Amino acid sequence: MNENWKDKITVDPNILAGKPIIKGTRIAVEFILDLLANDWTVENILENYPQLKKEDITAVLKYATEILKDEKVYPLP
């Protein structure tokens, strides 16, 4: 099933100061990205955070990709 990241990621100003989180958890998108950047495998994450599913990790990556695609970069003179 090819789910949209919007089905898995939410922003609630009352949870983690409004940072994007995986729905139904208090686990921030940036936390998962940090784990992946520090050589954690998807399997390691799922073992240590059993409330997560592989689809949650995929949603985190899709979310980050979309945010970066929309980012505008302007060169300084």
DSSP file (Angstrom, degrees, kcal/mol; ACC not computed):
  #  RESIDUE AA STRUCTURE BP1 BP2  ACC     N-H-->O    O-->H-N    N-H-->O    O-->H-N    TCO  KAPPA ALPHA  PHI   PSI    X-CA   Y-CA   Z-CA
    1    1 A M              0   0    0      0, 0.0     2,-1.1     0, 0.0     0, 0.0   0.000 360.0 360.0 360.0 130.8    0.0    0.0    0.0
    2    2 A N        -     0   0    0      0, 0.0     2,-0.2     0, 0.0     0, 0.0  -0.734 360.0-172.7-100.1  86.1    1.4    3.4   -1.0
    3    3 A E        -     0   0    0     -2,-1.1     2,-0.2     1,-0.1     5,-0.0  -0.460  24.2-117.1 -81.6 151.0    0.3    5.7    1.8
    4    4 A N    >   -     0   0    0     -2,-0.2     3,-1.9     1,-0.1     4,-0.3  -0.600  22.4-123.1 -79.8 145.1    0.7    9.4    1.8
    5    5 A W  G >> S+     0   0    0      1,-0.3     4,-2.3    -2,-0.2     3,-1.9   0.807 109.2  70.7 -59.8 -27.3    2.9   10.8    4.6
    6    6 A K  G 34 S+     0   0    0      1,-0.3    -1,-0.3     2,-0.2    -3,-0.0   0.693  89.7  61.3 -65.7 -17.3    0.0   12.9    5.7
    7    7 A D  G <4 S+     0   0    0     -3,-1.9    -1,-0.3     1,-0.1    -2,-0.2   0.671 117.8  28.1 -77.3 -17.1   -1.7    9.7    6.9
    8    8 A K  T <4 S+     0   0    0     -3,-1.9    15,-3.3    -4,-0.3     2,-0.4   0.638 110.6  66.5-118.6 -22.6    1.1    9.1    9.4
    9    9 A I  E  <  +A   22   0A   0     -4,-2.3     2,-0.3    13,-0.2    13,-0.2  -0.866  56.2 169.3-111.4 137.5    2.6   12.6   10.3
   10   10 A T  E     -A   21   0A   0     11,-2.5    11,-2.9    -2,-0.4     2,-0.4  -0.943  26.5-140.1-141.0 163.2    0.8   15.3   12.2
   11   11 A V  E     +A   20   0A   0     -2,-0.3     8,-0.1     9,-0.2     3,-0.0  -0.995  21.2 174.0-125.9 124.5    1.5   18.6   14.0
   12   12 A D    >   -     0   0    0      7,-0.5     3,-2.5    -2,-0.4     6,-0.9  -0.978  27.3-147.5-131.6 117.3   -0.2   19.3   17.3
   13   13 A P  T 3  S+     0   0    0      0, 0.0     4,-0.2     0, 0.0     6,-0.1   0.704 100.1  58.2 -59.0 -17.5    0.8   22.5   19.1
   14   14 A N  T 3  S+     0   0    0      3,-0.1     2,-0.5     2,-0.1     3,-0.0   0.491  98.4  67.4 -90.1  -3.6    0.1   20.7   22.4
   15   15 A I  S X  S-     0   0    0     -3,-2.5     3,-1.8     1,-0.1     4,-0.4  -0.976 122.2 -20.0-122.2 123.8    2.7   17.9   21.6
   16   16 A L  G >  S-     0   0    0     -2,-0.5     3,-1.6     1,-0.3    -1,-0.1   0.840 117.8 -65.4  49.2  41.3    6.4   18.6   21.5
   17   17 A A  G 3  S-     0   0    0      1,-0.3    -1,-0.3    -4,-0.2    -3,-0.1   0.772  98.0 -54.3  56.4  29.8    5.8   22.3   20.9
   18   18 A G  G <  S+     0   0    0     -3,-1.8    -1,-0.3    -6,-0.9    -2,-0.2   0.599  92.0 151.7  85.3  10.8    4.1   21.7   17.6
   19   19 A K    <   -     0   0    0     -3,-1.6    -7,-0.5    -4,-0.4    -1,-0.3  -0.448  58.7 -92.7 -70.1 149.0    7.0   19.7   16.0
   20   20 A P  E     +A   11   0A   0      0, 0.0     9,-2.6     0, 0.0    10,-0.4  -0.435  56.0 178.6 -62.8 132.7    5.9   17.1   13.4
   21   21 A I  E     -AB  10  28A   0    -11,-2.9   -11,-2.5     7,-0.3     2,-0.5  -0.848  38.0 -93.7-130.7 165.7    5.4   13.8   15.0
   22   22 A I  E >   -A    9   0A   0      5,-2.4     3,-1.8    -2,-0.3     5,-0.4  -0.734  59.2-100.2 -79.2 126.7    4.3   10.3   14.0
   23   23 A K  T 3  S+     0   0    0    -15,-3.3     3,-0.1    -2,-0.5    -1,-0.1  -0.119 106.0  19.9 -51.1 139.3    0.5   10.1   14.7
   24   24 A G  T 3  S+     0   0    0      1,-0.3    -1,-0.3    -3,-0.0     2,-0.2   0.514 117.5  73.9  79.8   5.5   -0.5    8.4   17.9
   25   25 A T  S <  S-     0   0    0     -3,-1.8    -1,-0.3     2,-0.1    -4,-0.0  -0.787  77.8-128.2-134.2 177.7    3.0    8.9   19.4
   26   26 A R        +     0   0    0     -2,-0.2     2,-0.6    -3,-0.1    -3,-0.1  -0.092  69.8 123.9-114.0  29.6    5.2   11.6   20.9
   27   27 A I        -     0   0    0     -5,-0.4    -5,-2.4     4,-0.0    -2,-0.1  -0.833  56.2-138.3 -97.8 118.5    8.0   10.6   18.5
   28   28 A A  B  >  -B   21   0A   0     -2,-0.6     4,-1.7    -7,-0.2     3,-0.3  -0.421  12.5-128.6 -78.1 147.1    9.2   13.5   16.4
   29   29 A V  H  > S+     0   0    0     -9,-2.6     4,-2.4     1,-0.2     5,-0.2   0.913 111.8  55.2 -54.9 -45.1   10.1   13.3   12.8
   30   30 A E  H  > S+     0   0    0    -10,-0.4     4,-2.3     1,-0.2    -1,-0.2   0.828 103.0  56.4 -63.2 -30.9   13.4   14.9   13.5
   31   31 A F  H  > S+     0   0    0     -3,-0.3     4,-2.3     2,-0.2    -1,-0.2   0.926 108.7  45.8 -65.3 -45.0   14.2   12.2   16.1
   32   32 A I  H  X S+     0   0    0     -4,-1.7     4,-2.4     2,-0.2    -2,-0.2   0.919 112.9  50.4 -64.5 -42.7   13.7    9.4   13.5
   33   33 A L  H  X S+     0   0    0     -4,-2.4     4,-2.4     1,-0.2    -1,-0.2   0.896 109.6  51.6 -61.4 -39.6   15.8   11.3   11.0
   34   34 A D  H  X S+     0   0    0     -4,-2.3     4,-1.2     2,-0.2    -2,-0.2   0.907 108.6  50.6 -64.6 -42.1   18.5   11.8   13.5
   35   35 A L  H ><>S+     0   0    0     -4,-2.3     5,-2.2     1,-0.2     3,-0.7   0.945 112.1  46.9 -59.7 -47.3   18.5    8.0   14.3
   36   36 A L  H ><5S+     0   0    0     -4,-2.4     3,-1.3     1,-0.2    -2,-0.2   0.886 109.7  53.7 -62.3 -38.9   18.8    7.2   10.6
   37   37 A A  H 3<5S+     0   0    0     -4,-2.4    -1,-0.2     1,-0.3    -2,-0.2   0.722 104.7  57.0 -67.7 -20.7   21.6    9.8   10.2
   38   38 A N  T <<5S-     0   0    0     -4,-1.2    -1,-0.3    -3,-0.7    -2,-0.2  -0.068 127.4 -95.4-103.7  32.4   23.5    8.1   13.0
   39   39 A D  T < 5S+     0   0    0     -3,-1.3     2,-0.3     1,-0.2    -3,-0.2   0.620  73.3 148.8  69.5  17.9   23.5    4.7   11.3
   40   40 A W      < -     0   0    0     -5,-2.2    -1,-0.2    -6,-0.2     2,-0.2  -0.653  40.0-137.6 -75.1 138.2   20.4    3.2   12.9
   41   41 A T     >  -     0   0    0     -2,-0.3     4,-2.3     1,-0.1     5,-0.2  -0.513  22.5-109.7 -87.6 164.3   18.7    0.8   10.6
   42   42 A V  H  > S+     0   0    0      1,-0.2     4,-2.6     2,-0.2     5,-0.2   0.906 123.0  54.2 -57.7 -40.6   15.0    0.7   10.1
   43   43 A E  H  > S+     0   0    0      1,-0.2     4,-2.2     2,-0.2    -1,-0.2   0.903 106.5  50.8 -61.9 -42.2   15.1   -2.7   11.9
   44   44 A N  H  > S+     0   0    0      2,-0.2     4,-2.1     1,-0.2    -1,-0.2   0.916 111.4  48.4 -60.5 -43.7   17.0   -1.1   14.9
   45   45 A I  H  X S+     0   0    0     -4,-2.3     4,-2.1     1,-0.2    -2,-0.2   0.932 112.0  48.2 -63.3 -46.1   14.4    1.6   15.2
   46   46 A L  H  < S+     0   0    0     -4,-2.6    -1,-0.2     1,-0.2    -2,-0.2   0.848 111.4  50.9 -66.1 -33.7   11.5   -0.9   15.0
   47   47 A E  H  < S+     0   0    0     -4,-2.2    -1,-0.2    -5,-0.2    -2,-0.2   0.901 117.0  39.2 -67.0 -41.0   13.1   -3.1   17.7
   48   48 A N  H  < S+     0   0    0     -4,-2.1    -2,-0.2     1,-0.3    -1,-0.2   0.691 125.0  37.3 -84.7 -20.3   13.7   -0.2   20.1
   49   49 A Y    ><  +     0   0    0     -4,-2.1     3,-2.5    -5,-0.2    -1,-0.3  -0.656  67.3 174.7-130.8  74.3   10.4    1.6   19.4
   50   50 A P  T 3  S+     0   0    0      0, 0.0    -1,-0.1     0, 0.0    -4,-0.1   0.631  72.8  71.1 -63.2 -13.9    7.9   -1.2   18.9
   51   51 A Q  T 3  S+     0   0    0     -3,-0.1     2,-0.2     2,-0.0    -5,-0.1   0.644  89.2  82.2 -74.6 -12.2    5.0    1.2   18.7
   52   52 A L    <   -     0   0    0     -3,-2.5     2,-0.3    -6,-0.2    -3,-0.1  -0.565  65.5-154.1 -91.9 156.6    6.3    2.2   15.3
   53   53 A K    >>  -     0   0    0     -2,-0.2     4,-1.3     1,-0.1     3,-1.2  -0.849  33.2-108.0-121.2 161.5    5.8    0.4   11.9
   54   54 A K  H 3> S+     0   0    0     -2,-0.3     4,-2.2     1,-0.3     3,-0.2   0.865 119.8  61.1 -56.2 -36.5    8.0    0.4    8.9
   55   55 A E  H 3> S+     0   0    0      1,-0.2     4,-2.2     2,-0.2    -1,-0.3   0.805  98.7  57.4 -62.4 -29.4    5.3    2.6    7.2
   56   56 A D  H <> S+     0   0    0     -3,-1.2     4,-2.0     2,-0.2    -1,-0.2   0.912 107.1  47.0 -66.6 -42.2    5.9    5.3    9.8
   57   57 A I  H  X S+     0   0    0     -4,-1.3     4,-2.0     2,-0.2    -2,-0.2   0.909 111.7  50.8 -66.1 -42.2    9.6    5.4    8.9
   58   58 A T  H  X S+     0   0    0     -4,-2.2     4,-2.4     1,-0.2    -1,-0.2   0.904 108.5  52.5 -60.9 -41.3    8.8    5.6    5.3
   59   59 A A  H  X S+     0   0    0     -4,-2.2     4,-2.7     1,-0.2    -1,-0.2   0.887 106.0  54.3 -62.6 -39.2    6.4    8.5    6.0
   60   60 A V  H  X S+     0   0    0     -4,-2.0     4,-2.5     2,-0.2    -1,-0.2   0.925 110.6  45.8 -59.1 -45.8    9.1   10.3    7.9
   61   61 A L  H  X S+     0   0    0     -4,-2.0     4,-2.2     2,-0.2    -2,-0.2   0.893 113.2  48.9 -67.3 -39.5   11.4   10.1    4.8
   62   62 A K  H  X S+     0   0    0     -4,-2.4     4,-2.4     2,-0.2    -2,-0.2   0.904 111.4  50.7 -65.4 -40.7    8.6   11.2    2.4
   63   63 A Y  H  X S+     0   0    0     -4,-2.7     4,-2.5     2,-0.2    -2,-0.2   0.948 111.5  46.8 -60.5 -49.9    7.8   14.1    4.7
   64   64 A A  H  X S+     0   0    0     -4,-2.5     4,-2.3     1,-0.2    -2,-0.2   0.896 111.7  52.0 -61.1 -40.6   11.4   15.3    4.8
   65   65 A T  H  X S+     0   0    0     -4,-2.2     4,-2.2     1,-0.2    -1,-0.2   0.925 110.5  47.3 -61.8 -45.6   11.7   14.9    1.0
   66   66 A E  H  X S+     0   0    0     -4,-2.4     4,-1.7     2,-0.2    -2,-0.2   0.907 111.1  51.1 -65.0 -41.4    8.6   17.0    0.4
   67   67 A I  H  X S+     0   0    0     -4,-2.5     4,-0.8     1,-0.2    -1,-0.2   0.925 112.3  46.8 -61.0 -44.3    9.7   19.7    2.8
   68   68 A L  H  < S+     0   0    0     -4,-2.3     3,-0.5     1,-0.2    -1,-0.2   0.860 108.3  55.2 -68.4 -34.8   13.2   19.9    1.1
   69   69 A K  H  < S+     0   0    0     -4,-2.2    -1,-0.2     1,-0.2    -2,-0.2   0.866 110.5  46.6 -63.8 -34.6   11.6   20.0   -2.4
   70   70 A D  H  < S+     0   0    0     -4,-1.7    -1,-0.2    -5,-0.2    -2,-0.2   0.608  88.7 110.2 -82.8 -12.3    9.5   23.0   -1.3
   71   71 A E     <  -     0   0    0     -4,-0.8     2,-0.5    -3,-0.5    -3,-0.0  -0.421  59.6-146.6 -69.1 134.9   12.5   24.8    0.3
   72   72 A K        -     0   0    0     -2,-0.2     2,-0.5     2,-0.0    -2,-0.1  -0.875   9.9-162.9-103.5 133.4   13.7   27.9   -1.6
   73   73 A V        -     0   0    0     -2,-0.5    -2,-0.0     2,-0.0     0, 0.0  -0.968   2.7-168.2-119.4 128.3   17.3   28.7   -1.5
   74   74 A Y        -     0   0    0     -2,-0.5     2,-0.1     0, 0.0    -2,-0.0  -0.966  21.3-127.3-118.2 123.8   18.5   32.2   -2.5
   75   75 A P        -     0   0    0      0, 0.0    -2,-0.0     0, 0.0     0, 0.0  -0.394  24.7-120.6 -68.3 144.5   22.2   32.9   -3.1
   76   76 A L              0   0    0      1,-0.1     0, 0.0    -2,-0.1     0, 0.0  -0.619 360.0 360.0 -82.0 143.7   23.7   35.7   -1.2
   77   77 A P              0   0    0      0, 0.0    -1,-0.1     0, 0.0     0, 0.0   0.522 360.0 360.0 -68.0 360.0   25.2   38.5   -3.3
